[in-house]
Amino acid sequence: MFCPNCKRLMRPDRAGGVWKCSACGTKVPLGRGVEVGRSTPEGREVAVVETRSVTLPTAEELCPKCGNTRAYWVLRQTRGSDEPETRIFECTKCGHKWREYQ
């Protein structure tokens, strides 16, 4: 519940039976607010995605692990902003990752 005077969050004082504002000291009876309940994870379903949908660009790069000639790539700024970015490759066949510093 929020304080009607200063609009700050009020805390329940169960011993006194009131909501109490720690900023201005306003007290409101406990029955006058809507208390937020807690949700339980029961009943929630978690979807597990088995397949991987890749929308990354591909390039002709030789995988050092399996010899495949296609790899996904992405550019990342792994060093300082005055340094060139790093190209990170991932083999389309075995999933091996390696870097190329430019």
PyMOL commands that set and color helices and strands:
alter all, ss='L'
color gray80, all
select helices_A, chain A and resi 30-32
alter helices_A, ss='H'
color red, helices_A
select strands_A, chain A and resi 10-13+18-21+27-29+58-60+70-76+86-91+97-101
alter strands_A, ss='S'
color yellow, strands_A
deselect
rebuild
show_as cartoon
